Amino acid sequence: MATATKTAIVPTREDDYPQWYQEVIKEADLAETSPVRGCMVIKPWGYGLWENIRDTLDARFKATGHKNAYFPLFIPLSFLQREADHVEGFAKECAVVTHHRLEPDADGKLQPAGKLEEPLIVRPTSETIIGEMFSRWIESHRDLPLLINQWANVVRWEMRTRLFLRTAEFLWQEGHTAHATQQEAIDETLQMLDIYADFAENMMAMPVIKGEKSEGERFPGAVATYSIEAMMQDGKSLQSGTSHFLGQNFSKAQDITFQDENKELQHAWTTSWGVSTRLIGALIMTHADDDGMVVPPRLAPTHIVIIPITFKADDPEAVLNYCHKLADDLGVISYHGRSVTVEIDNRDLRGGEKTWGWIKKGVPIRLEIGPRDIESDSVFMGRRDQGPKEKQGVPRTEFIETVTAILDDIQQGLFDRALARRENASNTIDDKEAFYAHFEDDGVGFVYSHFCGDPEVEKQVKTDLKVTLCNIPLEGHDEKGTCIFTGKPSKQRVLWAKAY
Amino acid sequence: MATATKTAIVPTREDDYPQWYQEVIKEADLAETSPVRGCMVIKPWGYGLWENIRDTLDARFKATGHKNAYFPLFIPLSFLQREADHVEGFAKECAVVTHHRLEPDADGKLQPAGKLEEPLIVRPTSETIIGEMFSRWIESHRDLPLLINQWANVVRWEMRTRLFLRTAEFLWQEGHTAHATQQEAIDETLQMLDIYADFAENMMAMPVIKGEKSEGERFPGAVATYSIEAMMQDGKSLQSGTSHFLGQNFSKAQDITFQDENKELQHAWTTSWGVSTRLIGALIMTHADDDGMVVPPRLAPTHIVIIPITFKADDPEAVLNYCHKLADDLGVISYHGRSVTVEIDNRDLRGGEKTWGWIKKGVPIRLEIGPRDIESDSVFMGRRDQGPKEKQGVPRTEFIETVTAILDDIQQGLFDRALARRENASNTIDDKEAFYAHFEDDGVGFVYSHFCGDPEVEKQVKTDLKVTLCNIPLEGHDEKGTCIFTGKPSKQRVLWAKAY
């Protein structure tokens, strides 16, 4: 059923959530499907978000001693096979390069030619190729810790794809580190989880639950996988970043050894951790509304759009000059490590069309400036976190002085709204029947229940209800109890939800 | 024959230039070959250079109105075939994906499975896939110009590879633009050439010759290709960036049309332009010496390394504190859009080993700081553009005040040295016999000679002498004359050289 109020996005979230998601991406010009099966084109507004995600995270990685490097796109099949669980996890979704040139056949049609001796896999992740290099680079305890990160594209041949959330090719970063001791590697794994959680909450305005994955949801080859989980507006959970403690599994499979201080040969302890363009999907499903995208100011490609209203002006040039002067004044202000970014939209379009275009893109602040505003030396401001018609006149100097406070106010408001939504849709359920009733009755949201840890039980819950054990929270859930499914002892309540 | 003086790099440039190049890369820890045929691993010091190249160019692209986006890694075979010259140019060096999963055969060995209906080519360049998207995005003259850039990895299956210069996979940027008029597209092509030349000279300290490529050296599918050419220390030319005016070739092959102001349907005019990790090879061969890499300060991942001399100290902690305080004071100074970047090398290694490590990496400034320096509140400075033993004591406050001037002095010195080397090895030859004699006699360097433009003659010269027509310079060579090979009229002298 259509809602009564007219919205910029049709259908609304309430009417058809999955379709609303696709429409927001389209109307905000974030990305689109390409003619290459499962691969997306990330358009400038979406890529601008990714650049800010990348740069902000990159600074945090560097501040904690990591260095960027670049490793081959292709992984020889024999490398992928070195760790048994690992190849098992990725074999069903690999893009395989088998030839290295094209030659015309008898009909003159180009065909693959020059068959490779060994097939190459387009990297689905780089543990095996980076591990191979680590085994060459590490000789002594003096070479440790080795703290490397890579920004790259990866390919996983998913059969059902959805823009940003699940695509055959996506962009990501993958950190890979090697350490002399188990404790140091575990500390690193948890440090990177903390960095992800801090980034999600402070830059994306998206509250997350940090926790450990269950055995069934672990990364193929890991000893322990940790995740941050965020609640989307439909009450489902989105895994938004993972950090893996790999123990000595990969170092033993790949011979990553070092001489310790006593000249004895030891296997290194390794970790890996990553986030991807999936975070843009998380941003959309956390903040967007029925009028389109809502971009948190700290990641916005453009903080402020200025729309000159020249058709009413005797002197359009004077309006433009006023706008450019204002943009210059704003551009020298620093906001969370970047300059305040201003775009003057002087396109030859009707004002309403322009304004709605920017609302749909989710730019935090819109300024309309016409002759009357210049006369009163003020700006006419609309905020994306307020209704499209709630605009207010603000003296120009006051606006310049308070602009970072306004941006932070929008940022905080988005976080508060998301947190309140999550808290409203979070329940503690201490009884199996109530748990089943909750989810069978189309219930969504986060459910915290005691669980004994039996993988078979977890599998049964997934089969019965399509509900995932998202993670075992690290904080705030340390009360012991009884598993609601088996009656066995439970160390703590864990997080259950329908999940992306 | 070995040279008498001991050098950090063996062999020296004079003894074995190609081997010297490989050794510099190894000793400076810039990159190494990987177990994947033809693919390199770019190590942190090399990748740091690439990050600075990327960020500096990216700012210039954005300042001229371009926006970044991201397009699929894979190109369907049918797309590549749309432009006949284009597919012809790349068919012999394509990585071809033919399957999308792995399955065990009868022996349990994993084999490619899930054959694709249409083979996918790992992009060697993206004109065809980006052109397809442009044809969907462009409808009206209001959508033009469309100014897009992509930072990405590409694959060209070269049979003979060399680190940075020619690898199967490399990193690059590719700009793709569409315009309403021919003139606008030509202006764009030349604007980007200018940006590349300015970047090469002012940031890389590498003088270049801007010019147009001959027909035989044109990009497959282009109407005109322009390049910047730099002279390496062995006197050969390295093509360091190209900008292509594509006319309407791709827009006609891919149906990129727009309605003009008179509502008539027109084909757009397109351009493309790119530089790659090859620029790091250019940096090495322009500036490195027999002691290793020499990094121009404006692109240096680290501007200054501080080596604390603690073994002589009664109080090693005091030395470290002094070093950290100095690093903090330097870190707030801005140098060409970045902060001055300082690394304190406190590794447990002998001082000489450390110092030589940094000389080989080519860090612009080394500071050694021990108890005596602290007592006199000064630093002991070595510059990479001076001999390894030419160090000088400088009062700390003076060093802080003059550090950007010292960095610029090093930068300018590198440029001046490269320019002088090029000018010394540039000749004007107005006679065919002298031309042949010059190159047959192992002659290298740049030769400017009159040429009528006949592709057959150009081909003959390449066959006879392995000499390439690098480009037809845009500036400084407009004197008419007579072709030295055919006696026909020549519009200007053109640039000939042995080329990478």
Interface residues (C-beta under 8 A of the other chain):
Chain A: S34 P35 V36 C39 M40 V41 I42 K43 P44 Y47 G48 W50 E51 K67 N68 A69 Y70 F71 P72 L73 F74 I75 P76 L77 F79 Q81 V87 A91 K92 E93 C94 A95 V96 V97 T98 H99 H100 R101 L102 E103 L110 Q111 P112 G114 P119 L120 I121 V122 I129 E132 M133 R142 I148 A152 N153 V155 W157 E169 L171 R347 D348 L349
Chain B: S34 P35 V36 C39 M40 V41 I42 K43 P44 Y47 G48 W50 E51 K67 N68 A69 Y70 F71 P72 L73 F74 I75 P76 L77 F79 Q81 V87 A91 K92 E93 C94 A95 V96 V97 T98 H99 H100 R101 L102 E103 L110 Q111 P112 G114 P119 L120 I121 V122 I129 E132 M133 R142 I148 A152 N153 V155 W157 E169 L171 R347 D348 L349
